Amino acid sequence: MSEASAPDATAGAVVIEPATRADLPAIVAILARETLLGVRDSADPAALPDYERAFDDIAADPRVTLYVARLEGRVVGTFQLVFFRALLRHGTLLAHAEAVQVDPDVRGKGVGGAMMEFAIAEARRRGAGSLQLASNKARADAHRFYERAGFQKRLDGFKIDLSGH
């Protein structure tokens, strides 16, 4: 991505940039702190190889970028942007934000806002017709945040767990 055309990666002291493998322990620690949803992520070092395999798959896919948000150099947020085409809307390029998480210790400090501003700008820069994300119904605070960021609640989603866990 060229510097001239990339969205502004800073908002105040928050810096948004592609994640590196070295960021994985901090990313996983943030994911593991999500307690509202009963998420099964684990910061146990024994689980790190699972996350490393996933990171390698993500890094190898040109349609997907894993980002981190840094505040004073520390990883305090993460999200993935996925770009894909569907036959709907004449094959429009679509963007999806996945695994949007902010460290609970810094919520309310502009990290999530910086992440969403970046995601929206990057989706526009790449020519996406829309940016969507899914958020668990239990996350009422997150829903209000997304609506303030310009997202509209328009879909009901369905999910089936195929992992057997």
Secondary structure, DSSP 8 states (H G I E B T S, - for coil): --TTTS---EETTEEEEE--GGGHHHHHHHHHT-TTTT------GGGHHHHHHHHHHHHH-TTEEEEEEEETTEEEEEEEEEEEE-SHHHH-EEEEEEEEEE-GGGTTSSHHHHHHHHHHHHHHHTT-SEEEE---TT-HHHHHHHHHTT------------S--
